[in-house]
Amino acid sequence: MKILAVDTSTSLSSLAIVESGVVVATASHTDPRGHVEAIGTLFTQLDCNPDDLPELIACGVGPGPYTGLRVGIAFAQGLSAAWSVPIVGVCSLDAVAHAVIRDGRVQSEREFMVATDARRKEFYWARFDLDGDRLTGPSVDLTGVVEDRARELGIELITDVLPHAIDIAACAEHGQPVGVAPMYLREADALPSSAAVL
């Protein structure tokens, strides 16, 4: 199956074309606030052939920051509509777990936790078994709370891996896709102002 995947749930924006588990093309850019500016350029770098469209579009749905998630999801939905190609969502933390297992990063023979920066001294996190199946989460908590939880359980906490479109594609093909809706785990930083009284 040929999959075009996108993830913009962290500071790393990435796109990839993966066919039958083989990476055909990939492009990425790191900027915590540059998702909008990067996504079109990254897509151009993939050099998609309009005569050889993907069979599926997969997008990371977070958890992550509001603007970043919306950029990737809207982009993926636009391609899906334009090309009449089905679309699925993937929890971005599932993609992190996939990368951790693929790269042999898990040192224990037990469960493990992955976490990404949620800003405000918080982590987005989830707990997985060694097959990459999510056991709990996704959740958002203070970094200290997540670190304490991992210590209490006696399992590894991996915080230095970001979701990549390559792993989004793998999870879409072999994992458990979710709906194409952003996973917002907390209220927005920016709130509408109250109406002015004249």
N, C-alpha and C positions, 0 to 999 in steps of 0.2 A: 504494500500500500504506500502511495506517495502522500506525504503529509507536509503541509506548510505550517510551521509553528511560530508563535510569537509570545514573548513575555516581557512585560514592562512593570513588574510588581516591586522591583527594587531599583537601586541606582544603575544596575546593569540592564540595558535594553538589548534584546537579542531576537533575531529571526533565524530560522533554519528551514531548509528543505531536506527531508529525510525520506528515503525510499527503501522499503524492506529492511529497515534497521541500519542502512548505510547513509551517512551524511553526504549529501550531494553538494550543498552550499550552506554557508553560515556567515552571519555578519553581526557584530555587536558593538556597543558603545557604552561607556560608563560616564554618567553624569546624573546626580540625584534629582536634578530639576530640568533636564534636557530631553525628556521623552518625546515631546511634540516635534522638536527640531530634528531629532535623530531618526524617527521612524521611517520617513520617506526615503532618506538617504540609505538607510540599511536595506530597505526593500529594493532599491535600485541596484545595490551591490549584489543582491541574490541573482540578478539577471534572469528573471523568470521568463520562460518560453510560453507565450499565450496559446500555442498549439499543443502544449503538454501541461495542462493544469493539474494541480494536486487533486486527490480524491477526497481529502479531508483537510480542514483547517482546525488547528488546536491552539487555544490561547490560555495563558496563565491567568487565573482569576483572583490571585492573591492568596492570602491576605497581603495588603500593601497600602500605600498612600492613595488617596482619592484620585488625584490627577493622573498619576502614573498608571493606575489600573484602567481608568477610563480611556486613556490614549490607546493602549494595546487592545482592549476589548472592542472599542469602536472601529479601530483599524481592521481587526480580524472580521468583525461583522460586515464591514463595508466590502471586503474582498469576497466574503461568503455570498453576499447579495449580488454583487457584480458578476461573479463567476457561476452562480447557482451551484455552489459546492457546500456540503454540510459542514457544520461547525460544532465543536465540543469545547467545554471548559475543562481545565485541569487545575487542581489546587497547587499553587506554586511551591508549597512546602513538600508536596509529594515529589515534585521534580528535584528538589534539593536532596531528599532521601534517596532517590534513584541515583543521582550523581555520587553521593557518598558511598553507596554500595558498589556502584560500577568502578569507582576509583580505589576500592579497598580501604576506605578510611575508617571503617568500624573496627576497633581493636578488640572489643569484647565479644563474647558469645551470647550476649543478651540483647535486650532492646536498646534503642538509642533515641536521643532527642535531637532535633535540628531547630535552629532559630535564626531569624533574620532581623535586622535592625528595624524597629518600629518607631524610632525617634523617641523623644521624651524619656530617655533612659528605660525604654521598654523593648521587649522582644515579641515578635510573632513566633509562635512555636507549636510543635506537634511531636508526638511520640510514635515510634515505628518499631515493628518487629524486624528481624533480619532479612525478611523477604521484601521489605519496603511497604508493607501494609500498614496504614495509619491506624493506631490504637486509640489515641486521644488527640483532640485538637481538630482544627487549628484554634489557638487561643492567643490572647495578648495579656502580658503581665510585666511588671517591673523586672529588669534584668536580674536583680538579686533574688527575686522570688523564683524565677525559672532556674537559676543556678542552684539554689537551695533544693528545689524539687528534684533535679537530676542527682544531686548528692544523696538525698534521702532514698531515692530509688536505686542508687548504686550503678547508674548507667551514664554513658557518655553523652555530653552535650556538645554538638558541633555547631559553631557559630560563624565559621569563616568560608562557607560555601554559599554562593548565590544561585538562584534558579536560572537555567539557560534553556533556550528554545529547543535545543537538542534533546534535553531530558523531558521537556513538555511533550514533544512528539512521541517519545518512548512510552510515557505514561498514558497518552491518549490511545496508543495502539495496544498496550498490554495491561494497563492499569484500570482504574475505575474513573472514567470521565465524570464530570459534574456539569451542572447547568452553566450557561454562559451569562453569569451575573457576578458582579464584583463581590468579593468577600470582604466587606467592611466590618471590622470587629470593634470599632469604637466610633464615637461621634467625630464629625469633621472639626478641624482646627478653626476654619473660618465659618462663622455663623452669620445669617442675615441680620442686618441691623434692624432695630425696632423702627416702626413708622414714626416719622416726625409729626409733631403736633403743631399745626399752624394757628 
